[in-house]
C-alpha cells in the first residue's frame, strides 16, 4: 500500500510540470468586413485563387498553377513584383457555389510572416441588407515552438502579423466597392 501512495504522490507532483511543457497552442484570427456590393460581384473579384494581387495591397504579383482546382499553388511576391519576398500557398478546398476557399502556406520566410502550419479560408456571404460580408479566418502556430520563443517569433508577433494581413486585405476589398453596387 505504501508503494501505491508514493507513486500517487509522485504523479500528482509531476502533473503540473507536464502541463506546462506542452509547447505552443494553435492561434486563431477571424476578421470580417461588410461590403457595399452583392455577394456575386464581390466573389467575382476574390474567386480566382491568384486574384489576391488585385485586392491585397501587399501582394505585388501572384504566379499560380492549377487554377481553382484543389492542389493548385500560388506564389505571392510581396511589395515589389521582381525582388520582393515570397509566400508559397496551396489550395485545399474550393466551392464556387458557396463562395468559399481554403488554403495553406507551404513556404514562407519567418522574417516575413512568423507563423507555422498556417491554414486559412475566405468566404463571401449575403449580409441580409443587399450587400456582402467577407470573412477571412485562419489558424496557425507561432514560428518558434519552444516554451520561451524569441521576440518577433512569439504568439504576439504571429497574431499581429496575421491581423495586419487580414486588415489590409479586407480594407482594400471594402474600398474597391465603396462606390456601391
C-alpha positions as CSV (number, residue, x, y, z in Angstrom):
1,X,0.0,0.0,0.0
2,X,2.9,2.4,0.8
3,X,4.3,2.0,-2.8
4,X,0.9,2.9,-4.2
5,X,0.7,6.1,-2.1
6,X,4.3,7.1,-3.1
7,X,3.5,6.5,-6.8
8,X,0.3,8.6,-6.5
9,X,2.2,11.4,-4.7
10,X,4.9,11.5,-7.4
11,X,2.3,11.5,-10.1
12,X,0.4,14.4,-8.5
13,X,3.6,16.4,-8.1
14,X,4.7,15.9,-11.7
15,X,1.3,16.6,-13.4
16,X,1.5,20.4,-13.2
17,X,5.1,20.4,-14.7
18,X,3.9,18.2,-17.6
19,X,1.1,20.6,-18.3
20,X,3.5,23.5,-18.7
21,X,5.8,21.6,-21.1
22,X,3.3,21.1,-23.9
23,X,4.6,23.8,-26.2
24,X,2.7,26.4,-28.1
25,X,-1.1,26.4,-28.6
26,X,-2.8,26.9,-32.0
27,X,-3.6,30.5,-32.5
28,X,-6.7,31.8,-34.5
29,X,-7.6,35.1,-36.1
30,X,-11.0,35.8,-37.6
31,X,-12.0,39.1,-39.3
32,X,-14.9,40.2,-41.4
33,X,-16.0,43.2,-43.3
34,X,-19.3,44.3,-44.8
35,X,-19.1,45.4,-48.4
36,X,-21.5,47.6,-50.3
37,X,-22.0,45.2,-53.2
38,X,-23.9,42.0,-53.9
39,X,-22.1,38.7,-53.0
40,X,-21.8,37.6,-56.6
41,X,-19.9,40.8,-57.5
42,X,-17.5,40.5,-54.5
43,X,-16.9,36.8,-55.2
44,X,-16.2,37.7,-58.8
45,X,-13.1,39.7,-57.5
46,X,-12.0,37.1,-55.0
47,X,-12.8,33.7,-56.6
48,X,-9.7,33.3,-58.6
49,X,-7.1,31.8,-56.3
50,X,-4.4,34.1,-57.8
51,X,-6.6,37.2,-57.9
52,X,-5.2,38.2,-54.5
53,X,-2.8,40.6,-56.4
54,X,-5.9,42.6,-57.4
55,X,-7.2,43.1,-53.8
56,X,-4.4,42.8,-51.3
57,X,-2.2,45.9,-51.1
58,X,0.9,43.9,-50.1
59,X,0.8,41.4,-53.0
60,X,2.6,42.9,-56.0
61,X,2.4,39.8,-58.1
62,X,0.8,36.3,-58.0
63,X,2.1,33.5,-60.1
64,X,-0.1,30.4,-59.9
65,X,-0.7,27.0,-61.4
66,X,-3.7,24.7,-61.3
67,X,-6.4,27.5,-61.4
68,X,-9.0,26.9,-58.7
69,X,-8.6,23.1,-58.5
70,X,-7.7,21.5,-55.2
71,X,-3.9,21.3,-55.1
72,X,-3.4,24.5,-57.1
73,X,-0.5,26.6,-56.0
74,X,0.4,30.2,-56.0
75,X,3.5,32.2,-55.2
76,X,2.8,35.6,-53.8
77,X,5.5,38.2,-54.4
78,X,5.2,41.0,-51.8
79,X,6.0,44.7,-52.2
80,X,8.0,44.5,-55.4
81,X,6.9,42.2,-58.3
82,X,10.5,41.3,-59.1
83,X,12.5,41.3,-55.9
84,X,10.0,41.2,-53.0
85,X,9.9,38.3,-50.6
86,X,7.6,35.4,-51.4
87,X,5.0,33.3,-49.8
88,X,4.0,29.9,-51.4
89,X,0.5,28.6,-50.8
90,X,-1.7,25.6,-51.8
91,X,-5.4,25.5,-52.4
92,X,-7.1,22.9,-50.1
93,X,-10.8,23.3,-50.7
94,X,-12.8,25.3,-53.3
95,X,-16.6,25.8,-53.5
96,X,-17.7,28.3,-56.1
97,X,-21.4,27.9,-55.2
98,X,-20.7,28.6,-51.5
99,X,-18.2,31.4,-52.5
100,X,-15.5,29.9,-50.3
101,X,-12.0,28.6,-50.5
102,X,-9.4,27.3,-48.0
103,X,-5.6,27.3,-48.5
104,X,-2.4,26.8,-46.6
105,X,1.1,28.3,-46.6
106,X,3.6,25.8,-47.8
107,X,6.7,28.1,-47.6
108,X,7.4,31.4,-46.0
109,X,10.4,33.2,-44.5
110,X,9.7,33.6,-40.8
111,X,11.1,37.2,-41.1
112,X,8.2,37.9,-43.5
113,X,5.3,36.2,-41.6
114,X,6.4,34.5,-38.3
115,X,3.9,31.6,-38.5
116,X,4.0,27.8,-39.0
117,X,1.3,25.4,-40.0
118,X,-0.9,28.2,-41.3
119,X,-4.3,27.4,-42.9
120,X,-6.9,29.9,-43.8
121,X,-10.2,30.4,-45.5
122,X,-12.1,33.2,-47.2
123,X,-15.9,33.3,-47.7
124,X,-18.3,35.7,-49.2
125,X,-21.9,35.7,-47.9
126,X,-25.1,37.8,-48.2
127,X,-25.2,40.3,-45.4
128,X,-29.0,40.4,-45.5
129,X,-29.1,44.1,-46.3
130,X,-28.3,44.0,-50.1
131,X,-24.5,43.8,-49.6
132,X,-21.9,41.2,-48.7
133,X,-20.0,40.0,-45.7
134,X,-16.4,38.8,-46.4
135,X,-15.0,36.6,-43.6
136,X,-11.3,35.7,-43.5
137,X,-10.1,33.3,-40.8
138,X,-7.0,31.3,-40.1
139,X,-5.3,29.0,-37.6
140,X,-1.6,28.8,-37.1
141,X,1.3,28.4,-34.7
142,X,4.0,30.8,-33.9
143,X,7.2,30.1,-35.8
144,X,9.3,29.4,-32.6
145,X,7.8,26.3,-31.0
146,X,9.9,26.5,-27.8
147,X,8.5,27.4,-24.4
148,X,10.5,30.7,-24.4
149,X,10.2,32.0,-28.0
150,X,12.4,34.8,-29.3
151,X,10.9,38.2,-29.6
152,X,9.4,38.5,-33.1
153,X,8.7,34.8,-33.2
154,X,6.2,34.6,-30.3
155,X,2.4,34.4,-30.2
156,X,2.1,38.2,-30.2
157,X,4.2,38.6,-33.3
158,X,2.4,35.8,-35.2
159,X,-1.1,37.1,-34.3
160,X,-0.1,40.7,-35.0
161,X,1.2,39.7,-38.5
162,X,-2.0,37.8,-39.4
163,X,-4.2,40.6,-38.1
164,X,-2.3,43.1,-40.3
165,X,-2.6,40.9,-43.3
166,X,-6.3,40.4,-42.9
167,X,-7.0,44.1,-42.0
168,X,-5.1,45.3,-45.1
169,X,-6.8,42.8,-47.5
170,X,-10.3,43.3,-46.1
171,X,-9.9,47.1,-46.0
172,X,-8.9,47.1,-49.7
173,X,-11.9,44.9,-50.6
174,X,-14.2,47.3,-48.9
175,X,-12.6,50.3,-50.6
176,X,-12.8,48.7,-54.0
177,X,-16.6,48.5,-53.6
178,X,-17.1,51.8,-51.7
179,X,-18.9,53.3,-54.7
180,X,-21.8,50.8,-54.3
181,X,-23.4,48.1,-56.2
